[in-house]
Amino acid sequence: MASRKYEQRLRAESSEATRRRILDALEQRLREAPTEPVSMDEIATRAGVARTTVYLVFGSRAGLFDALTTELWDRAGLADLTEAVAHPDAREHLRGGLRAGVQIFAALRDVAVALFSMSALDPESVGGAIVRQEERRWGGMEYLARRLDEQGQLRADVSVEEAADVLWVLASFASFDALYTGRGLTADQVASTLTAMAERTLCRDVEPATDA
């Protein structure tokens, strides 16, 4: 019994190591040549496995890109974003969410450029992974807009739908990169700029505290 469990553990570790090599190979390939199409044969060769092994581990080309996209976001700071979303104050949710999103994009900038640029050229795999990631982001923007409204934080002339649209634009990779790469701002400066734009556009002014 002990020998069987040991063999099962070895197989599991070997399987995870193979999965890790394939994902690392894809990430490295995207960083090295972000504008060139990705060949599954090349990824298999880089990972030192057979092409069929890539499909065995991930199911499909789309499954491979889904796995990489999910892991990259997790590794880059999704936990911080999750923490921001859980804040009881919607205004702090807004600030923390934008800050965490910027940090994720900054950590992934080169790979993110490749994934977003390739999504239109490879809609069923890369594109599908990005679409699903963006669908989750849209759900987050709708949720934040509703929270701001429920807590009386939205300006009277801004609807929940309009707020979600504004948040969608400001929290996008395109907005981040326009400031980070286009303007040469640091990640902290980008976060501060986007947060200021969001609050000035969407939120009621905070009344200053008065002395008792």
Phi and psi in degrees as GROMACS dihedral restraints (atoms count N, CA, C in turn):
[ dihedral_restraints ]
;  ai    aj    ak    al  type     phi  dphi    fc
    3     4     5     6     1   -63.1    20    10
    4     5     6     7     1   -39.1    20    10
    6     7     8     9     1   -64.4    20    10
    7     8     9    10     1   -40.0    20    10
    9    10    11    12     1   -64.5    20    10
   10    11    12    13     1   -43.3    20    10
   12    13    14    15     1   -63.9    20    10
   13    14    15    16     1   -37.3    20    10
   15    16    17    18     1   -64.5    20    10
   16    17    18    19     1   -42.6    20    10
   18    19    20    21     1   -65.2    20    10
   19    20    21    22     1   -39.6    20    10
   21    22    23    24     1   -64.2    20    10
   22    23    24    25     1   -39.3    20    10
   24    25    26    27     1   -65.4    20    10
   25    26    27    28     1   -40.9    20    10
   27    28    29    30     1   -62.8    20    10
   28    29    30    31     1   -41.3    20    10
   30    31    32    33     1   -64.9    20    10
   31    32    33    34     1   -41.1    20    10
   33    34    35    36     1   -64.5    20    10
   34    35    36    37     1   -42.0    20    10
   36    37    38    39     1   -65.9    20    10
   37    38    39    40     1   -38.5    20    10
   39    40    41    42     1   -65.7    20    10
   40    41    42    43     1   -40.5    20    10
   42    43    44    45     1   -64.4    20    10
   43    44    45    46     1   -42.4    20    10
   45    46    47    48     1   -67.2    20    10
   46    47    48    49     1   -37.8    20    10
   48    49    50    51     1   -64.5    20    10
   49    50    51    52     1   -39.4    20    10
   51    52    53    54     1   -64.6    20    10
   52    53    54    55     1   -45.1    20    10
   54    55    56    57     1   -59.1    20    10
   55    56    57    58     1   -41.8    20    10
   57    58    59    60     1   -64.1    20    10
   58    59    60    61     1   -42.8    20    10
   60    61    62    63     1   -63.4    20    10
   61    62    63    64     1   -39.9    20    10
   63    64    65    66     1   -66.7    20    10
   64    65    66    67     1   -45.8    20    10
   66    67    68    69     1   -64.2    20    10
   67    68    69    70     1   -41.2    20    10
   69    70    71    72     1   -63.2    20    10
   70    71    72    73     1   -39.0    20    10
   72    73    74    75     1   -64.4    20    10
   73    74    75    76     1   -41.8    20    10
   75    76    77    78     1   -66.8    20    10
   76    77    78    79     1   -45.0    20    10
   78    79    80    81     1   -61.0    20    10
   79    80    81    82     1   -44.9    20    10
   81    82    83    84     1   -62.3    20    10
   82    83    84    85     1   -41.5    20    10
   84    85    86    87     1   -62.5    20    10
   85    86    87    88     1   -40.6    20    10
   87    88    89    90     1   -66.4    20    10
   88    89    90    91     1   -37.5    20    10
   90    91    92    93     1   -69.0    20    10
   91    92    93    94     1   -36.0    20    10
   93    94    95    96     1   -76.4    20    10
   94    95    96    97     1   -38.2    20    10
   96    97    98    99     1  -141.1    20    10
   97    98    99   100     1    71.7    20    10
   99   100   101   102     1   -66.3    20    10
  100   101   102   103     1   -18.1    20    10
  102   103   104   105     1   -99.5    20    10
  103   104   105   106     1    -1.8    20    10
  105   106   107   108     1  -101.6    20    10
  106   107   108   109     1   144.2    20    10
  108   109   110   111     1   -57.6    20    10
  109   110   111   112     1   148.5    20    10
  111   112   113   114     1   -99.1    20    10
  112   113   114   115     1   126.5    20    10
  114   115   116   117     1   -97.1    20    10
  115   116   117   118     1   131.9    20    10
  117   118   119   120     1   -65.3    20    10
  118   119   120   121     1   -32.9    20    10
  120   121   122   123     1   -61.8    20    10
  121   122   123   124     1   -41.6    20    10
  123   124   125   126     1   -65.5    20    10
  124   125   126   127     1   -42.1    20    10
  126   127   128   129     1   -63.4    20    10
  127   128   129   130     1   -41.4    20    10
  129   130   131   132     1   -62.6    20    10
  130   131   132   133     1   -43.5    20    10
  132   133   134   135     1   -63.3    20    10
  133   134   135   136     1   -44.4    20    10
  135   136   137   138     1   -61.4    20    10
  136   137   138   139     1   -37.1    20    10
  138   139   140   141     1   -83.2    20    10
  139   140   141   142     1   -10.1    20    10
  141   142   143   144     1    74.2    20    10
  142   143   144   145     1    32.5    20    10
  144   145   146   147     1  -131.2    20    10
  145   146   147   148     1   169.3    20    10
  147   148   149   150     1   -76.8    20    10
  148   149   150   151     1   153.1    20    10
  150   151   152   153     1   -57.9    20    10
  151   152   153   154     1   -38.6    20    10
  153   154   155   156     1   -63.4    20    10
  154   155   156   157     1   -28.7    20    10
  156   157   158   159     1   -65.7    20    10
  157   158   159   160     1   -37.9    20    10
  159   160   161   162     1   -59.5    20    10
  160   161   162   163     1   -44.5    20    10
  162   163   164   165     1   -71.2    20    10
  163   164   165   166     1   -33.0    20    10
  165   166   167   168     1   -65.3    20    10
  166   167   168   169     1   -40.0    20    10
  168   169   170   171     1   -76.2    20    10
  169   170   171   172     1   -41.8    20    10
  171   172   173   174     1  -110.3    20    10
  172   173   174   175     1    -6.9    20    10
  174   175   176   177     1    87.1    20    10
  175   176   177   178     1   -38.8    20    10
  177   178   179   180     1  -167.2    20    10
  178   179   180   181     1   171.5    20    10
  180   181   182   183     1   -61.5    20    10
  181   182   183   184     1   -41.8    20    10
  183   184   185   186     1   -62.5    20    10
  184   185   186   187     1   -40.0    20    10
  186   187   188   189     1   -63.4    20    10
  187   188   189   190     1   -35.2    20    10
  189   190   191   192     1   -64.6    20    10
  190   191   192   193     1   -47.3    20    10
  192   193   194   195     1   -69.8    20    10
  193   194   195   196     1   -33.0    20    10
  195   196   197   198     1   -61.3    20    10
  196   197   198   199     1   -45.5    20    10
  198   199   200   201     1   -63.7    20    10
  199   200   201   202     1   -42.2    20    10
  201   202   203   204     1   -65.7    20    10
  202   203   204   205     1   -45.8    20    10
  204   205   206   207     1   -60.4    20    10
  205   206   207   208     1   -45.6    20    10
  207   208   209   210     1   -61.3    20    10
  208   209   210   211     1   -45.5    20    10
  210   211   212   213     1   -65.8    20    10
  211   212   213   214     1   -41.5    20    10
  213   214   215   216     1   -60.6    20    10
  214   215   216   217     1   -45.4    20    10
  216   217   218   219     1   -65.6    20    10
  217   218   219   220     1   -41.1    20    10
  219   220   221   222     1   -60.7    20    10
  220   221   222   223     1   -47.7    20    10
  222   223   224   225     1   -67.9    20    10
  223   224   225   226     1   -31.2    20    10
  225   226   227   228     1   -81.7    20    10
  226   227   228   229     1   -11.1    20    10
  228   229   230   231     1   136.8    20    10
  229   230   231   232     1    25.8    20    10
  231   232   233   234     1   -61.3    20    10
  232   233   234   235     1   -30.2    20    10
  234   235   236   237     1   -61.7    20    10
  235   236   237   238     1   -38.7    20    10
  237   238   239   240     1   -66.7    20    10
  238   239   240   241     1   -37.2    20    10
  240   241   242   243     1   -66.2    20    10
  241   242   243   244     1   -41.9    20    10
  243   244   245   246     1   -61.9    20    10
  244   245   246   247     1   -39.8    20    10
  246   247   248   249     1   -64.0    20    10
  247   248   249   250     1   -40.7    20    10
  249   250   251   252     1   -64.5    20    10
  250   251   252   253     1   -41.5    20    10
  252   253   254   255     1   -62.5    20    10
  253   254   255   256     1   -31.5    20    10
  255   256   257   258     1   -80.6    20    10
  256   257   258   259     1    -5.5    20    10
  258   259   260   261     1   -64.6    20    10
  259   260   261   262     1   135.0    20    10
  261   262   263   264     1   -66.5    20    10
  262   263   264   265     1   -23.9    20    10
  264   265   266   267     1   -93.0    20    10
  265   266   267   268     1   119.6    20    10
  267   268   269   270     1   -62.9    20    10
  268   269   270   271     1   -32.5    20    10
  270   271   272   273     1   -66.1    20    10
  271   272   273   274     1   -39.3    20    10
  273   274   275   276     1   -71.1    20    10
  274   275   276   277     1   -32.7    20    10
  276   277   278   279     1   -58.3    20    10
  277   278   279   280     1   -46.1    20    10
  279   280   281   282     1   -59.3    20    10
  280   281   282   283     1   -50.4    20    10
  282   283   284   285     1   -65.0    20    10
  283   284   285   286     1   -49.0    20    10
  285   286   287   288     1   -67.2    20    10
  286   287   288   289     1   -35.4    20    10
  288   289   290   291     1   -66.4    20    10
  289   290   291   292     1   -44.2    20    10
  291   292   293   294     1   -65.8    20    10
  292   293   294   295     1   -40.3    20    10
  294   295   296   297     1   -63.5    20    10
  295   296   297   298     1   -44.7    20    10
  297   298   299   300     1   -66.7    20    10
  298   299   300   301     1   -39.4    20    10
  300   301   302   303     1   -62.6    20    10
  301   302   303   304     1   -41.5    20    10
  303   304   305   306     1   -63.7    20    10
  304   305   306   307     1   -42.3    20    10
  306   307   308   309     1   -63.5    20    10
  307   308   309   310     1   -37.3    20    10
  309   310   311   312     1   -63.4    20    10
  310   311   312   313     1   -49.4    20    10
  312   313   314   315     1   -62.5    20    10
  313   314   315   316     1   -38.5    20    10
  315   316   317   318     1   -64.5    20    10
  316   317   318   319     1   -40.7    20    10
  318   319   320   321     1   -68.8    20    10
  319   320   321   322     1   -28.8    20    10
  321   322   323   324     1  -108.2    20    10
  322   323   324   325     1    10.7    20    10
  324   325   326   327     1   -47.8    20    10
  325   326   327   328     1   -52.3    20    10
  327   328   329   330     1   -65.1    20    10
  328   329   330   331     1   -44.2    20    10
  330   331   332   333     1   -69.2    20    10
  331   332   333   334     1   -38.1    20    10
  333   334   335   336     1   -62.6    20    10
  334   335   336   337     1   -40.5    20    10
  336   337   338   339     1   -57.4    20    10
  337   338   339   340     1   -45.5    20    10
  339   340   341   342     1   -62.6    20    10
  340   341   342   343     1   -46.5    20    10
  342   343   344   345     1   -64.6    20    10
  343   344   345   346     1   -45.8    20    10
  345   346   347   348     1   -67.7    20    10
  346   347   348   349     1   -39.2    20    10
  348   349   350   351     1   -70.8    20    10
  349   350   351   352     1   -32.1    20    10
  351   352   353   354     1   -81.4    20    10
  352   353   354   355     1   -15.5    20    10
  354   355   356   357     1   -61.5    20    10
  355   356   357   358     1   -36.4    20    10
  357   358   359   360     1   -74.9    20    10
  358   359   360   361     1   -28.8    20    10
  360   361   362   363     1   -83.3    20    10
  361   362   363   364     1   -21.8    20    10
  363   364   365   366     1  -134.8    20    10
  364   365   366   367     1    66.1    20    10
  366   367   368   369     1   -63.8    20    10
  367   368   369   370     1   -27.4    20    10
  369   370   371   372     1   -82.6    20    10
  370   371   372   373     1   -22.2    20    10
  372   373   374   375     1  -115.1    20    10
  373   374   375   376     1   -74.9    20    10
  375   376   377   378     1   -60.2    20    10
  376   377   378   379     1   -47.3    20    10
  378   379   380   381     1   -59.4    20    10
  379   380   381   382     1   -41.4    20    10
  381   382   383   384     1   -63.5    20    10
  382   383   384   385     1   -40.1    20    10
  384   385   386   387     1   -63.6    20    10
  385   386   387   388     1   -42.5    20    10
  387   388   389   390     1   -68.5    20    10
  388   389   390   391     1   -41.1    20    10
  390   391   392   393     1   -58.4    20    10
  391   392   393   394     1   -45.3    20    10
  393   394   395   396     1   -66.5    20    10
  394   395   396   397     1   -36.9    20    10
  396   397   398   399     1   -65.6    20    10
  397   398   399   400     1   -41.2    20    10
  399   400   401   402     1   -70.7    20    10
  400   401   402   403     1   -31.9    20    10
  402   403   404   405     1   -63.3    20    10
  403   404   405   406     1   -40.8    20    10
  405   406   407   408     1   -65.4    20    10
  406   407   408   409     1   -38.7    20    10
  408   409   410   411     1   -65.2    20    10
  409   410   411   412     1   -40.6    20    10
  411   412   413   414     1   -62.6    20    10
  412   413   414   415     1   -41.8    20    10
  414   415   416   417     1   -59.3    20    10
  415   416   417   418     1   -37.7    20    10
  417   418   419   420     1   -66.1    20    10
  418   419   420   421     1   -37.4    20    10
  420   421   422   423     1   -69.3    20    10
  421   422   423   424     1   -39.3    20    10
  423   424   425   426     1   -63.2    20    10
  424   425   426   427     1   -42.7    20    10
  426   427   428   429     1   -62.9    20    10
  427   428   429   430     1   -44.5    20    10
  429   430   431   432     1   -64.8    20    10
  430   431   432   433     1   -41.8    20    10
  432   433   434   435     1   -61.1    20    10
  433   434   435   436     1   -41.3    20    10
  435   436   437   438     1   -65.8    20    10
  436   437   438   439     1   -40.9    20    10
  438   439   440   441     1   -63.0    20    10
  439   440   441   442     1   -43.6    20    10
  441   442   443   444     1   -60.2    20    10
  442   443   444   445     1   -40.6    20    10
  444   445   446   447     1   -68.2    20    10
  445   446   447   448     1   -45.4    20    10
  447   448   449   450     1   -62.6    20    10
  448   449   450   451     1   -31.1    20    10
  450   451   452   453     1   -93.5    20    10
  451   452   453   454     1    11.0    20    10
  453   454   455   456     1    69.2    20    10
  454   455   456   457     1    25.0    20    10
  456   457   458   459     1   -91.4    20    10
  457   458   459   460     1   -22.0    20    10
  459   460   461   462     1   -75.7    20    10
  460   461   462   463     1   145.1    20    10
  462   463   464   465     1   -62.1    20    10
  463   464   465   466     1   152.2    20    10
  465   466   467   468     1   -63.4    20    10
  466   467   468   469     1   -27.9    20    10
  468   469   470   471     1   -94.2    20    10
  469   470   471   472     1    12.2    20    10
  471   472   473   474     1  -118.2    20    10
  472   473   474   475     1   121.7    20    10
  474   475   476   477     1   -83.4    20    10
  475   476   477   478     1   165.7    20    10
  477   478   479   480     1   -60.7    20    10
  478   479   480   481     1   -41.3    20    10
  480   481   482   483     1   -63.6    20    10
  481   482   483   484     1   -42.3    20    10
  483   484   485   486     1   -65.9    20    10
  484   485   486   487     1   -39.7    20    10
  486   487   488   489     1   -62.8    20    10
  487   488   489   490     1   -41.7    20    10
  489   490   491   492     1   -62.9    20    10
  490   491   492   493     1   -39.5    20    10
  492   493   494   495     1   -64.8    20    10
  493   494   495   496     1   -43.1    20    10
  495   496   497   498     1   -64.2    20    10
  496   497   498   499     1   -44.6    20    10
  498   499   500   501     1   -62.9    20    10
  499   500   501   502     1   -38.8    20    10
  501   502   503   504     1   -57.6    20    10
  502   503   504   505     1   -44.2    20    10
  504   505   506   507     1   -69.4    20    10
  505   506   507   508     1   -48.2    20    10
  507   508   509   510     1   -68.0    20    10
  508   509   510   511     1   -31.1    20    10
  510   511   512   513     1   -91.4    20    10
  511   512   513   514     1    10.2    20    10
  513   514   515   516     1   -82.5    20    10
  514   515   516   517     1   160.6    20    10
  516   517   518   519     1   -64.4    20    10
  517   518   519   520     1   -36.4    20    10
  519   520   521   522     1   -60.8    20    10
  520   521   522   523     1   -43.7    20    10
  522   523   524   525     1   -66.0    20    10
  523   524   525   526     1   -43.4    20    10
  525   526   527   528     1   -56.6    20    10
  526   527   528   529     1   -51.4    20    10
  528   529   530   531     1   -71.5    20    10
  529   530   531   532     1   -27.4    20    10
  531   532   533   534     1   -62.3    20    10
  532   533   534   535     1   -34.6    20    10
  534   535   536   537     1   -88.7    20    10
  535   536   537   538     1   -39.9    20    10
  537   538   539   540     1   -72.6    20    10
  538   539   540   541     1   -49.5    20    10
  540   541   542   543     1   -93.2    20    10
  541   542   543   544     1   -47.2    20    10
  543   544   545   546     1   -64.7    20    10
  544   545   546   547     1   -41.7    20    10
  546   547   548   549     1  -103.7    20    10
  547   548   549   550     1   -10.4    20    10
  549   550   551   552     1    74.3    20    10
  550   551   552   553     1    24.3    20    10
  552   553   554   555     1   -78.3    20    10
  553   554   555   556     1   154.9    20    10
  555   556   557   558     1   -75.3    20    10
  556   557   558   559     1   166.2    20    10
  558   559   560   561     1   -59.5    20    10
  559   560   561   562     1   -41.0    20    10
  561   562   563   564     1   -63.9    20    10
  562   563   564   565     1   -40.1    20    10
  564   565   566   567     1   -66.9    20    10
  565   566   567   568     1   -38.9    20    10
  567   568   569   570     1   -62.1    20    10
  568   569   570   571     1   -46.0    20    10
  570   571   572   573     1   -61.1    20    10
  571   572   573   574     1   -43.4    20    10
  573   574   575   576     1   -64.6    20    10
  574   575   576   577     1   -40.9    20    10
  576   577   578   579     1   -65.5    20    10
  577   578   579   580     1   -47.4    20    10
  579   580   581   582     1   -65.8    20    10
  580   581   582   583     1   -38.5    20    10
  582   583   584   585     1   -64.8    20    10
  583   584   585   586     1   -43.3    20    10
  585   586   587   588     1   -62.6    20    10
  586   587   588   589     1   -42.3    20    10
  588   589   590   591     1   -62.8    20    10
  589   590   591   592     1   -42.8    20    10
  591   592   593   594     1   -65.0    20    10
  592   593   594   595     1   -46.3    20    10
  594   595   596   597     1   -68.1    20    10
  595   596   597   598     1   -40.6    20    10
  597   598   599   600     1   -68.1    20    10
  598   599   600   601     1   -31.2    20    10
  600   601   602   603     1   -82.2    20    10
  601   602   603   604     1   -36.9    20    10
  603   604   605   606     1  -109.1    20    10
  604   605   606   607     1   -31.5    20    10
  606   607   608   609     1  -101.2    20    10
  607   608   609   610     1   149.9    20    10
  609   610   611   612     1   -66.2    20    10
  610   611   612   613     1   151.0    20    10
  612   613   614   615     1   -67.3    20    10
  613   614   615   616     1   143.4    20    10
  615   616   617   618     1   -86.0    20    10
  616   617   618   619     1   124.1    20    10
  618   619   620   621     1   -71.2    20    10
  619   620   621   622     1   133.6    20    10
  621   622   623   624     1   -64.5    20    10
  622   623   624   625     1   146.9    20    10
  624   625   626   627     1   -67.5    20    10
  625   626   627   628     1   143.8    20    10
  627   628   629   630     1  -110.9    20    10
  628   629   630   631     1   148.3    20    10
  630   631   632   633     1   -71.1    20    10
  631   632   633   634     1   142.0    20    10
